Amino acid sequence: MPRTFALAAVALPLVIAGCTPTASAPAVPAESIAAPSPSTSPGEQVLPPAVVSPGDLAGTDVSVSIGSALVVAVPDGTEAEWTGTTADVTIAEFSAGGPSEGAVFRPGFVARALGTTAATVTGPDGQQVDFTISVVAP
């Protein structure tokens, strides 16, 4: 029986380790996930995105709140070598990892619209991990 992950909603904009990712990238620094910026207004809670390893994704249905992201915890140094796809990019879209502006970001998927789509990530060794992303209301 497939496991189901319920991922925390991520309030946008995310402010992680001094980088402000856009809605098109789940950008999470590979080396750490920092606390919210002091510029967060009182009462607004900014949660870090859920980070799931490729092995934990295999055969699962992952629930992700719309507007947030699923970040894939890949081994350090391989962030740019991972690829991914979804059957419906209007529901969830892969965002490549790798170095950018002095930080290294992990690959992941951005939740764009309510619905369910098949997804895959492929490692540098060519091994493909298949799973499902269900984008849900927060």
Residue pairs with C-beta under 8 A, 6 or more apart in sequence:
2 59
2 60
2 61
2 132
3 56
3 59
3 60
4 60
4 61
4 62
4 63
5 50
5 52
5 56
5 60
5 61
5 62
5 63
6 63
7 49
7 50
7 52
7 62
7 63
7 64
7 65
7 68
7 70
8 47
8 48
8 49
8 50
8 65
8 68
9 47
9 65
9 67
9 68
9 138
10 46
10 47
10 48
10 49
10 65
10 67
10 68
10 69
11 44
11 45
11 46
11 47
12 23
12 67
12 68
13 20
13 21
14 20
14 21
14 27
14 46
14 48
14 49
15 36
15 37
15 39
15 40
15 46
16 27
16 28
16 29
16 33
16 34
16 48
17 29
17 31
17 32
17 33
17 34
17 103
18 34
18 103
19 27
19 29
19 101
19 103
19 105
21 27
21 28
23 67
23 110
24 93
24 95
24 110
25 69
25 95
25 105
25 110
26 49
26 69
26 70
26 71
26 95
26 105
26 106
26 108
26 109
26 110
27 95
27 100
27 105
28 48
28 49
28 51
28 69
28 71
28 105
28 106
28 108
29 103
29 104
29 105
29 106
30 76
30 79
30 97
30 104
30 105
30 106
31 76
31 104
33 48
33 49
33 51
36 45
36 46
37 46
40 46
49 68
49 69
49 70
49 71
49 108
50 64
50 70
50 71
51 71
51 72
51 73
51 106
52 62
52 70
52 71
52 72
52 73
53 72
53 73
53 74
54 72
54 73
54 74
54 82
54 121
54 123
54 129
55 129
57 72
57 121
57 129
57 131
58 129
58 130
58 131
59 130
59 131
60 131
60 132
61 116
61 131
61 132
61 133
61 134
62 70
62 131
62 132
62 133
62 134
63 134
63 135
63 136
64 70
64 92
64 109
64 111
64 133
64 134
64 135
64 136
65 111
65 135
65 136
65 137
65 138
66 111
66 112
66 113
66 114
66 135
66 136
66 137
66 138
67 111
67 138
68 111
68 138
69 95
69 108
69 109
69 110
69 111
70 92
70 108
70 109
70 111
70 133
71 106
71 107
71 108
72 82
72 84
72 97
72 106
72 107
72 108
72 109
72 121
73 106
74 82
74 97
74 106
74 107
74 123
76 104
78 123
78 124
79 97
79 98
79 99
79 104
79 105
79 106
79 107
80 96
80 97
80 98
80 99
81 123
81 124
82 96
82 97
82 107
82 121
82 122
82 123
82 124
83 94
83 96
83 107
83 121
83 122
84 94
84 96
84 107
84 109
84 119
84 120
84 121
84 122
85 94
85 119
85 120
86 92
86 93
86 94
86 109
86 117
86 118
86 119
86 120
86 133
87 117
87 118
87 119
88 115
88 117
89 112
90 112
90 113
90 115
91 111
91 112
91 113
91 114
91 115
91 116
91 117
91 133
91 135
92 109
92 110
92 111
92 112
92 117
92 119
92 133
92 135
93 109
93 110
93 112
94 107
94 108
94 109
94 119
94 121
95 107
95 108
95 109
95 110
96 107
97 104
97 105
97 106
97 107
97 108
98 104
98 105
99 105
107 121
109 119
109 133
111 133
111 135
112 135
113 135
114 135
114 136
114 137
115 134
115 135
116 132
116 133
116 134
116 135
117 132
117 133
117 135
118 130
118 131
118 132
119 130
119 131
119 132
119 133
120 128
120 129
120 130
120 131
121 128
121 129
122 128
122 129
123 129
